[in-house]
């Protein structure tokens, strides 16, 4: 186990399209290979369907649609399973990265010019060597009006 500095948070990183995102490690229940889903008629477009995770029904969220990022054909999708309000969700992403330590001094505010969906869902950004890591608040991402079937 890596020793963490006082006040340092850990995030699970994942990629959707070319953008990297991070979720607090405490919010992530598990990471699994992408599971087959059953479509839900009349569900919002970001609801990819329902899947069976060891006997529990889980709502799968298409992160391309939810984050308004164009989807490329990908054969290696992953599911990041998170819990919100006692309900499980599988975030369908292109790739899962590492668990990364985010010391408070590296977290930057969102640009003032950022508005709309990303401004509501993201809590801050961290500069990486190859771009920006946008940190996401799980409760905001899974806002009931847009993600529940």
Residue frames relative to the residue before (quaternion, step in Angstrom):
aa qw qx qy qz dx dy dz
X 1.0000 0.0000 0.0000 0.0000 0.00 0.00 0.00
X 0.4115 -0.7113 0.5192 0.2350 3.56 -0.99 0.88
X 0.4025 -0.6935 0.5387 0.2585 3.57 -0.92 0.89
X 0.2149 -0.7955 0.5585 0.0950 3.57 -0.78 1.05
X 0.4895 -0.6390 0.5086 0.3056 3.54 -1.10 0.75
X 0.6303 -0.5376 0.3994 0.3926 3.57 -1.15 0.61
X 0.8206 0.2201 -0.1749 0.4975 3.60 -0.86 0.96
X 0.5392 0.6150 -0.4102 0.4034 3.59 1.24 0.00
X 0.2272 -0.7650 0.5906 0.1198 3.56 -0.96 0.93
X 0.2782 -0.7239 0.6013 0.1922 3.54 -1.23 0.51
X 0.0898 -0.7905 0.6047 0.0375 3.54 -1.06 0.82
X 0.3762 -0.6556 0.6024 0.2564 3.53 -1.25 0.61
X 0.2199 -0.7963 0.5515 0.1157 3.58 -0.73 1.04
X 0.0413 0.7771 -0.6271 0.0322 3.54 -1.17 0.66
X 0.3440 -0.7412 0.5496 0.1737 3.53 -1.25 0.60
X 0.0509 -0.7316 0.6795 0.0203 3.51 -1.16 0.87
X 0.7798 -0.0074 -0.0535 0.6237 3.56 -0.36 1.22
X 0.7568 -0.3186 0.2567 0.5098 3.58 -0.75 -1.04
X 0.6058 0.5860 -0.3369 0.4197 3.59 1.29 -0.12
X 0.2706 -0.7449 0.5908 0.1514 3.57 -1.02 0.90
X 0.1117 -0.7778 0.6180 0.0233 3.53 -1.07 0.91
X 0.1722 -0.7715 0.6003 0.1215 3.55 -1.29 0.32
X 0.1382 -0.7537 0.6387 0.0695 3.52 -1.15 0.81
X 0.5631 -0.5787 0.4413 0.3916 3.61 -1.01 0.63
X 0.5281 -0.6623 0.4295 0.3132 3.57 -0.83 1.01
X 0.6179 0.5631 -0.3425 0.4287 3.59 1.07 -0.63
X 0.6618 0.5084 -0.3037 0.4597 3.60 1.19 -0.50
X 0.6581 0.5165 -0.3042 0.4556 3.59 1.21 -0.43
X 0.3051 -0.7647 0.5442 0.1612 3.55 -0.70 1.11
X 0.7635 -0.2238 0.1698 0.5815 3.58 0.95 -0.89
X 0.2918 -0.6970 0.6214 0.2074 3.53 -1.40 0.21
X 0.0001 -0.8106 0.5832 -0.0525 3.56 -0.79 1.07
X 0.6049 -0.4935 0.4554 0.4279 3.54 -1.32 0.23
X 0.6090 -0.5750 0.3932 0.3795 3.56 -1.11 0.64
X 0.2517 -0.7798 0.5643 0.1007 3.54 -0.88 1.04
X 0.5659 -0.5733 0.4667 0.3650 3.54 -1.21 0.54
X 0.1778 -0.7963 0.5722 0.0836 3.57 -0.97 0.87
X 0.3440 -0.6809 0.6029 0.2334 3.52 -1.31 0.45
X 0.4566 -0.7003 0.4800 0.2659 3.58 -0.70 1.08
X 0.2567 -0.7389 0.6040 0.1529 3.55 -1.19 0.64
X 0.3785 -0.7424 0.4991 0.2375 3.61 -0.43 1.16
X 0.8545 0.1476 -0.1547 0.4733 3.55 -1.09 0.89
X 0.4300 0.6801 -0.4838 0.3441 3.62 1.21 0.28
X 0.6321 -0.5116 0.4128 0.4103 3.56 -1.23 0.39
X 0.6466 -0.5735 0.3441 0.3668 3.56 -1.13 0.63
X 0.6578 0.5169 -0.3315 0.4362 3.63 1.05 -0.55
X 0.5818 0.5422 -0.3888 0.4651 3.60 1.24 -0.19
X 0.2772 -0.7943 0.5247 0.1301 3.55 -0.35 1.30
X 0.6934 -0.4131 0.2709 0.5246 3.57 1.20 -0.47
X 0.5209 -0.5920 0.4987 0.3598 3.53 -1.29 -0.40
X 0.0841 -0.7873 0.6082 0.0571 3.55 -1.10 0.65
X 0.4249 -0.6813 0.5435 0.2446 3.51 -1.30 0.48
X 0.0279 -0.7907 0.6110 -0.0263 3.57 -0.56 1.18
X 0.8048 -0.2652 0.1122 0.5190 3.54 -0.17 1.37
X 0.7772 -0.3664 0.1675 0.4834 3.56 0.87 1.05
X 0.6601 0.4623 -0.3166 0.5003 3.59 1.24 -0.04
X 0.3908 -0.7126 0.5341 0.2328 3.57 -0.91 0.95
X 0.0685 -0.8042 0.5897 -0.0307 3.55 -0.79 1.14
X 0.3666 -0.7087 0.5584 0.2269 3.59 -0.97 0.86
X 0.2297 -0.7700 0.5836 0.1174 3.57 -0.80 1.06
X 0.1792 -0.7892 0.5841 0.0625 3.56 -0.86 1.05
X 0.3306 -0.7246 0.5737 0.1912 3.57 -0.79 1.05
X 0.2895 -0.8048 0.4951 0.1532 3.58 -0.25 1.27
X 0.5458 0.5775 -0.4169 0.4414 3.62 1.15 -0.36
X 0.6973 0.4584 -0.2644 0.4836 3.54 0.86 -1.00
X 0.6741 0.5190 -0.3063 0.4271 3.59 0.85 -0.97
X 0.7615 0.3464 -0.1944 0.5122 3.60 0.97 -0.84
X 0.4220 -0.7381 0.4332 0.2990 3.58 1.34 0.19
X 0.4169 0.6581 -0.4893 0.3921 3.56 0.91 1.08
X 0.4749 -0.6795 0.4660 0.3091 3.61 -0.78 0.96
X 0.3765 -0.7414 0.5238 0.1850 3.50 -1.02 0.93
X 0.2061 -0.7210 0.6484 0.1314 3.52 -1.11 0.81
X 0.5647 -0.5705 0.4542 0.3864 3.56 -1.14 0.53
X 0.0558 0.7973 -0.5946 0.0874 3.55 -0.65 1.12
X 0.2658 -0.7822 0.5455 0.1414 3.54 -0.87 0.94
X 0.7209 0.4374 -0.2412 0.4804 3.59 1.21 -0.22
X 0.1237 0.8182 -0.5480 0.1224 3.58 0.88 0.93
X 0.1784 -0.7515 0.6269 0.1022 3.53 -1.27 0.57
X 0.2803 -0.7272 0.5976 0.1883 3.56 -1.29 0.39
X 0.1617 -0.7464 0.6401 0.0835 3.55 -0.87 1.03
X 0.2010 -0.8115 0.5423 0.0837 3.58 -0.40 1.25
X 0.0032 0.7877 -0.6135 0.0557 3.54 -0.78 1.15
X 0.3125 -0.7293 0.5770 0.1936 3.54 -1.28 0.39
X 0.0484 0.7745 -0.6288 0.0483 3.56 -0.98 0.89
X 0.8484 -0.0111 -0.0303 0.5284 3.56 -0.68 1.09
X 0.6954 -0.4798 0.2685 0.4628 3.56 1.07 0.74
X 0.6477 0.4836 -0.3127 0.4989 3.60 1.28 0.04
X 0.3592 -0.7398 0.5308 0.2046 3.58 -1.00 0.85
X 0.0731 -0.7635 0.6413 0.0229 3.53 -1.16 0.77
X 0.2179 -0.7374 0.6229 0.1437 3.55 -1.13 0.71
X 0.2186 -0.7700 0.5886 0.1135 3.57 -0.57 1.18
X 0.2543 -0.7793 0.5583 0.1274 3.58 -0.54 1.18
X 0.0312 0.8163 -0.5667 0.1070 3.56 -0.45 1.31
X 0.6041 -0.5825 0.4111 0.3560 3.58 -1.28 0.32
X 0.8034 -0.0604 0.1091 0.5823 3.56 0.94 -0.87
X 0.2400 -0.7317 0.6154 0.1682 3.56 -1.14 0.65
X 0.2759 -0.7743 0.5528 0.1369 3.54 -0.90 0.98
X 0.7522 -0.3600 0.3089 0.4574 3.51 -1.09 -0.85
X 0.4772 -0.5451 0.5648 0.3952 3.48 -1.40 -0.07
X 0.1009 -0.8224 0.5597 -0.0142 3.54 -0.66 1.18
X 0.3855 -0.6902 0.5627 0.2415 3.55 -1.05 0.82
X 0.0986 -0.7856 0.6101 0.0290 3.56 -0.93 0.96
X 0.1961 -0.7813 0.5831 0.1051 3.59 -0.14 1.26
X 0.6287 -0.5870 0.3502 0.3708 3.61 -0.96 0.79
X 0.6657 0.5230 -0.3246 0.4219 3.63 0.97 -0.73
X 0.6539 0.5051 -0.3247 0.4602 3.64 1.22 -0.25
X 0.5853 0.5818 -0.3646 0.4311 3.57 1.25 -0.31
X 0.1140 -0.7961 0.5935 0.0321 3.55 -0.77 1.09
X 0.5663 -0.5867 0.4590 0.3526 3.53 -1.22 0.56
X 0.5771 -0.5513 0.4631 0.3854 3.51 -1.28 0.37
X 0.5536 -0.5957 0.4448 0.3754 3.60 -1.03 0.63
X 0.5585 -0.6280 0.4308 0.3288 3.59 -1.00 0.83
X 0.6487 0.5372 -0.3156 0.4370 3.58 1.12 -0.60
X 0.5673 0.5882 -0.3857 0.4282 3.59 1.26 -0.26
X 0.0831 0.7923 -0.6007 0.0667 3.55 -0.76 1.00
X 0.6665 0.5266 -0.3566 0.3890 3.52 -1.27 -0.13
X 0.8614 -0.1469 0.1154 0.4723 3.50 -1.26 -0.63
X 0.6963 0.4803 -0.2953 0.4442 3.59 0.71 -1.02
X 0.6372 0.5230 -0.3353 0.4561 3.61 0.99 -0.73
X 0.6720 0.4900 -0.2941 0.4710 3.60 1.07 -0.66
X 0.7462 0.4305 -0.2182 0.4585 3.59 0.99 -0.82
X 0.7254 0.4401 -0.2428 0.4702 3.59 0.94 -0.88
X 0.3096 -0.7671 0.5396 0.1564 3.55 -1.11 0.77
X 0.7775 -0.1739 0.1262 0.5911 3.58 1.23 -0.33
X 0.3233 -0.7277 0.5669 0.2109 3.54 -1.32 0.02
X 0.1917 -0.7385 0.6360 0.1155 3.52 -1.29 0.55
X 0.3818 -0.7171 0.5336 0.2349 3.58 -0.88 0.94
X 0.1054 -0.7669 0.6320 0.0357 3.52 -0.99 0.97
X 0.6790 -0.4781 0.3542 0.4301 3.57 -1.24 0.25
X 0.7950 0.3014 -0.1405 0.5072 3.58 1.00 -0.80
X 0.8111 -0.1410 0.0710 0.5632 3.62 1.15 0.45
X 0.6138 -0.5393 0.4266 0.3879 3.53 -1.22 -0.55
X 0.2580 -0.7145 0.6308 0.1583 3.52 -1.19 0.73
X 0.1910 -0.7857 0.5813 0.0908 3.57 -0.56 1.18
X 0.2701 -0.7717 0.5581 0.1414 3.57 -0.73 1.08
X 0.2171 -0.8031 0.5517 0.0588 3.54 -0.92 1.03
X 0.3183 -0.6919 0.6137 0.2081 3.54 -1.17 0.74
X 0.4635 -0.7180 0.4462 0.2657 3.59 -0.56 1.18
X 0.6685 0.5078 -0.3166 0.4416 3.61 0.82 -0.92
X 0.6644 0.4856 -0.3095 0.4764 3.60 0.99 -0.75
X 0.6281 0.5427 -0.3284 0.4506 3.58 1.01 -0.82
X 0.7698 0.3466 -0.1623 0.5107 3.55 0.96 -0.93
X 0.0874 0.8196 -0.5512 0.1293 3.54 1.10 0.75
X 0.5435 -0.6939 0.3718 0.2913 3.55 -0.60 1.21
X 0.6690 0.5330 -0.3235 0.4046 3.60 0.88 -0.83
X 0.7749 0.3639 -0.2030 0.4752 3.60 1.10 -0.48
X 0.7926 0.3638 -0.1770 0.4561 3.60 1.07 -0.49
X 0.6157 0.5232 -0.3759 0.4538 3.60 1.13 -0.22
X 0.4792 -0.6811 0.4647 0.3010 3.61 -0.87 0.92
